[in-house]
């Protein structure tokens, strides 16, 4: 969490990969290709999937944390003016994820950041913007984050109410932040065989949420058995956060 008086990194207006230097992105892409080649044309095991997702997420997290440290040292937010230059890598979610100043004096719920363990979709939905306890959660690739410290975004008056208390993975993958794209869980690894591998892009978002909101407070049960989920409907995917 940001220290008192520290301005956190601004929420990216497009894919958070846009914040990184081209060379850094190339290194991460090379890691992904080398790993994926080892299980080309077959369904990777759960251990292989977990390793790949952790490797990608940790790589992006390290870079975002460097940016946060640089921003803190300069006493400013991360410059977002470079997004246009990396737009071909960027996730231009329709109408959403714009930088917003962090509000002062947020009254946090008593159970803020309390661990929840493994939860199902019905439990996640209880933490929507309608939750009278004002605890707001979001799931990114099965990792549940407590975003209660941003009621300006995820509370009743915020712009992202349709994302609160929901799994937003498919919207990040598809490049659309509309309500119709939440709570739709697919085996994203099956997309590789269809020629639309964007898992690294989703991992870049996962790393950004991790950096911005701290460790996940729970896991969404469906992603613990991702191999059993159906293949994604790639006709809905837009040319957005293509990292690979």
DAWOQUI-V453947 format. One record per residue. N is the residue number from 1. SS is DSSP state (H for helix, E for strand, C for the rest). PHI is phi in whole degrees, -180 to 180 (none if undefined). Layout:
n:N ss:SS phi:PHI
n:N ss:SS phi:PHI
This chain:
n:1 ss:C phi:none
n:2 ss:C phi:-62
n:3 ss:C phi:-70
n:4 ss:C phi:-56
n:5 ss:C phi:85
n:6 ss:C phi:-90
n:7 ss:C phi:-87
n:8 ss:C phi:-72
n:9 ss:C phi:-60
n:10 ss:C phi:-66
n:11 ss:C phi:-67
n:12 ss:C phi:-66
n:13 ss:C phi:-78
n:14 ss:C phi:-137
n:15 ss:C phi:-57
n:16 ss:H phi:-62
n:17 ss:H phi:-57
n:18 ss:H phi:-62
n:19 ss:H phi:-80
n:20 ss:C phi:-92
n:21 ss:C phi:-71
n:22 ss:H phi:-57
n:23 ss:H phi:-64
n:24 ss:H phi:-64
n:25 ss:H phi:-65
n:26 ss:H phi:-62
n:27 ss:H phi:-64
n:28 ss:H phi:-66
n:29 ss:H phi:-62
n:30 ss:H phi:-65
n:31 ss:H phi:-60
n:32 ss:H phi:-64
n:33 ss:H phi:-63
n:34 ss:H phi:-62
n:35 ss:H phi:-71
n:36 ss:H phi:-64
n:37 ss:H phi:-62
n:38 ss:C phi:-66
n:39 ss:C phi:-123
n:40 ss:C phi:-63
n:41 ss:C phi:67
n:42 ss:C phi:-145
n:43 ss:C phi:-83
n:44 ss:C phi:-64
n:45 ss:C phi:-72
n:46 ss:H phi:-61
n:47 ss:H phi:-63
n:48 ss:H phi:-66
n:49 ss:H phi:-63
n:50 ss:H phi:-61
n:51 ss:H phi:-63
n:52 ss:H phi:-63
n:53 ss:H phi:-63
n:54 ss:H phi:-66
n:55 ss:H phi:-60
n:56 ss:H phi:-65
n:57 ss:H phi:-63
n:58 ss:H phi:-64
n:59 ss:H phi:-64
n:60 ss:H phi:-68
n:61 ss:H phi:-58
n:62 ss:H phi:-59
n:63 ss:H phi:-71
n:64 ss:H phi:-66
n:65 ss:H phi:-68
n:66 ss:H phi:-63
n:67 ss:H phi:-64
n:68 ss:H phi:-62
n:69 ss:H phi:-64
n:70 ss:H phi:-64
n:71 ss:H phi:-66
n:72 ss:H phi:-65
n:73 ss:H phi:-64
n:74 ss:H phi:-85
n:75 ss:C phi:57
n:76 ss:C phi:-151
n:77 ss:C phi:-85
n:78 ss:C phi:-62
n:79 ss:C phi:-65
n:80 ss:C phi:-105
n:81 ss:H phi:-70
n:82 ss:H phi:-84
n:83 ss:H phi:-58
n:84 ss:H phi:-60
n:85 ss:H phi:-69
n:86 ss:H phi:-116
n:87 ss:H phi:-60
n:88 ss:H phi:-66
n:89 ss:H phi:-96
n:90 ss:C phi:-89
n:91 ss:C phi:-94
n:92 ss:C phi:-91
n:93 ss:C phi:-64
n:94 ss:C phi:-61
n:95 ss:C phi:73
n:96 ss:C phi:-136
n:97 ss:C phi:58
n:98 ss:C phi:-91
n:99 ss:C phi:-60
n:100 ss:C phi:-138
n:101 ss:C phi:-60
n:102 ss:C phi:-72
n:103 ss:C phi:-73
n:104 ss:C phi:-91
n:105 ss:C phi:56
n:106 ss:C phi:-78
n:107 ss:C phi:-84
n:108 ss:C phi:-84
n:109 ss:C phi:-68
n:110 ss:C phi:-61
n:111 ss:C phi:-98
n:112 ss:C phi:-57
n:113 ss:C phi:67
n:114 ss:C phi:-70
n:115 ss:C phi:-62
n:116 ss:C phi:-116
n:117 ss:E phi:71
n:118 ss:E phi:-87
n:119 ss:E phi:-127
n:120 ss:C phi:-101
n:121 ss:H phi:-64
n:122 ss:H phi:-62
n:123 ss:H phi:-67
n:124 ss:H phi:-58
n:125 ss:H phi:-63
n:126 ss:C phi:-68
n:127 ss:C phi:-103
n:128 ss:C phi:-81
n:129 ss:C phi:-66
n:130 ss:C phi:-84
n:131 ss:C phi:-62
n:132 ss:C phi:-65
n:133 ss:C phi:-78
n:134 ss:C phi:64
n:135 ss:C phi:-97
n:136 ss:C phi:-116
n:137 ss:E phi:-125
n:138 ss:E phi:-140
n:139 ss:E phi:-106
n:140 ss:E phi:-122
n:141 ss:C phi:54
n:142 ss:C phi:85
n:143 ss:E phi:-94
n:144 ss:E phi:-95
n:145 ss:E phi:-108
n:146 ss:E phi:-90
n:147 ss:C phi:-111
n:148 ss:C phi:-64
n:149 ss:C phi:-80
n:150 ss:C phi:-125
n:151 ss:H phi:-64
n:152 ss:H phi:-68
n:153 ss:H phi:-99
n:154 ss:H phi:-110
n:155 ss:C phi:-82
n:156 ss:C phi:-56
n:157 ss:C phi:-99
n:158 ss:C phi:-83
n:159 ss:C phi:-80
n:160 ss:C phi:-114
n:161 ss:H phi:-59
n:162 ss:H phi:-71
n:163 ss:H phi:-97
n:164 ss:C phi:-77
n:165 ss:C phi:72
n:166 ss:E phi:-142
n:167 ss:E phi:-91
n:168 ss:C phi:-108
n:169 ss:H phi:-58
n:170 ss:H phi:-64
n:171 ss:H phi:-63
n:172 ss:H phi:-67
n:173 ss:H phi:-66
n:174 ss:H phi:-81
n:175 ss:C phi:85
n:176 ss:C phi:-138
n:177 ss:C phi:-104
n:178 ss:C phi:-97
n:179 ss:H phi:-58
n:180 ss:H phi:-66
n:181 ss:H phi:-104
n:182 ss:C phi:-92
n:183 ss:C phi:57
n:184 ss:C phi:-121
n:185 ss:C phi:-105
n:186 ss:C phi:-131
n:187 ss:E phi:-83
n:188 ss:H phi:-67
n:189 ss:H phi:-67
n:190 ss:H phi:-71
n:191 ss:H phi:-70
n:192 ss:H phi:-61
n:193 ss:H phi:-68
n:194 ss:H phi:-96
n:195 ss:C phi:81
n:196 ss:C phi:-132
n:197 ss:C phi:-75
n:198 ss:C phi:-128
n:199 ss:H phi:-60
n:200 ss:H phi:-62
n:201 ss:H phi:-64
n:202 ss:H phi:-64
n:203 ss:H phi:-64
n:204 ss:H phi:-67
n:205 ss:H phi:-68
n:206 ss:H phi:-58
n:207 ss:H phi:-63
n:208 ss:H phi:-66
n:209 ss:H phi:-61
n:210 ss:H phi:-62
n:211 ss:H phi:-67
n:212 ss:H phi:-82
n:213 ss:H phi:-117
n:214 ss:C phi:84
n:215 ss:C phi:-62
n:216 ss:C phi:-60
n:217 ss:C phi:-99
n:218 ss:E phi:-171
n:219 ss:E phi:-129
n:220 ss:E phi:-83
n:221 ss:H phi:-59
n:222 ss:H phi:-59
n:223 ss:H phi:-80
n:224 ss:H phi:-75
n:225 ss:H phi:-130
n:226 ss:H phi:-60
n:227 ss:H phi:-60
n:228 ss:H phi:-87
n:229 ss:C phi:-77
n:230 ss:C phi:-71
n:231 ss:E phi:-69
n:232 ss:C phi:-75
n:233 ss:C phi:-80
n:234 ss:H phi:-69
n:235 ss:H phi:-66
n:236 ss:H phi:-89
n:237 ss:C phi:-82
n:238 ss:C phi:-98
n:239 ss:C phi:-76
n:240 ss:C phi:-128
n:241 ss:C phi:-78
n:242 ss:C phi:-93
n:243 ss:C phi:-89
n:244 ss:C phi:-79
